[in-house]
C-alpha cells in the first residue's frame, strides 16, 4: 500500500498557513522524531482534506480553541494510510492506535493521548469517527477527553459486631478462583459483541473509613481507592495453573503468545512452560498470536481481540448490564472490543447490596473476576461445558473493587458473630 505522503497535493497550500499549523503543536522539540513525524502528518492531512476551505476552518479552530468551529474532514477510506507510526520513544508501545483522529488530537491537544477509547465527540460534530460516515472529522476541538467520573463513597452502618481489623484482613487472595461454571445459563449463552467507547480513570480516595451520619444513623464512609496493580492475571491450561501471577500496573496490557518475560505491558504466554501440556493446548497456543489487549480507562475495563481467532469472555458485570444470565459467555471476534467491567456500575451494585448484609456483599466478589478463553469457547452451545475444559484461558482479578469489598466487609457483622452488648 503506497503511503499517502508520496501522493501529489490535492490543492496548493499557503506556506504561511502550513507554518501556522506547525506552531500550534504541543511539546515538540525541534529536529526530534516527534517534530519530523508531526510535520509529515500535517502535510498528509492537508493533501486529503475534502474541501480547500477546511484549511481555514482548521486554522480557526486551533487559533480560537472553539468547539463551534466547523468539521474538518477527510475521506474515511484514507485514514489507514494518512498517518505513519510515530518512531519516537515517548510514545507508549502498548498503544498502536495511529488513526488520524488520535494523531491530530495528540499533536494539537493531548500529547499523552493513548487510544480512541479515551475520546468522545462533542454533540455538534456531524462527522465524528464513531458515526461510521464516509467522511471523518479530524478537528481536535470536536472531541473531548473523557474523564473518570467521581465515585462517591459507600456508607456502611456502624456495627460493634464487625470482627475484622482493616490492617490485617486477608480474605481476598489474588490466586483465589471464583466458581461460576456451576451456574446454569439460559440457552442464549454465547453472544457476539461489537466495539464500545471508553475513557480514562485516575481516582485516588483516602482508604481509611471516615465516620459520618446518614438519616441520624451512624455510618462509616468507605471510599474506592486505586491499588498499585489494577488487576492480577492467572493463566491456565485445562484445569492446571501454569506460571506465576501477572500483576498489571499499566492502563493497557497485552496477553499474547510471544516471549518477553520482562515486559510490564505484556503477559507473554509463550515463555511459560508446562511439562504436562497437551497437544490441544499446544495447538491453541500457536493460534493465540497477538492475543487480547486489556484497557483500564475511565474506571472501565475493555477487552480488545487482536488475534485472528476470537476470544471468549465470561464477565458477570457485563452480563448484568445487558440483563443476561450471570454465566453467559460472550464471543469477541477479531478487531472488536467489549466493556467487561465498570467501576461506577459496580459502585451502584455495592451500594444496593449493603442493606442485605455480609453474605450478599461477599457474593459480589464473583463480579470482580473475569474469565477469558482463547480460540475455543465453552458453555451450553459447545462440547466444552466449563472453562476448565478449554485448552488455554486466563482469570482476571480486579484488585480495586476486590479491596473495596474487603474494606466494606470489615465494617459489617460477619455471619454467626454476636454483639458484645
Secondary structure, 3 states (H helix, E strand, C coil): CCCHHHCCCCCCCCHHHHHHHHHCCCCCCCCCHHHHHHHHHHHHHHHHECCCCHHHHHHHHHHHCCCCCCCCEEEHHHHHHHCCCCCCCCCCCCCCCCCHHHHHHHHHCCCCCCCHHHEEECCCCCCCHHHCCCEEECCHHHEEECECCCCCCEEEECCCCECCCCCCCCCCCCCCCCCCCCCCCCCCCEEECCCCCCCECCCECCCCCEEEEECCEEEEEECCECCCCCEEEEEEECCEEEEEEEEECCCEEEEECCCCCCCCCEEEHHHCCCCCCCHHHHHHHHHHCCCEEEEEECCEEEEEECCCCCEEEECHHHHHHCCCCCCCEEEECCCCEEEEEEHHHHHHHHHHHHHHCHHHHHHHHHHHEEEEEECCCCCCCCCCCCHHHCCCEEEEEEHHHHHHHHHHHCCCECCCCCCCC
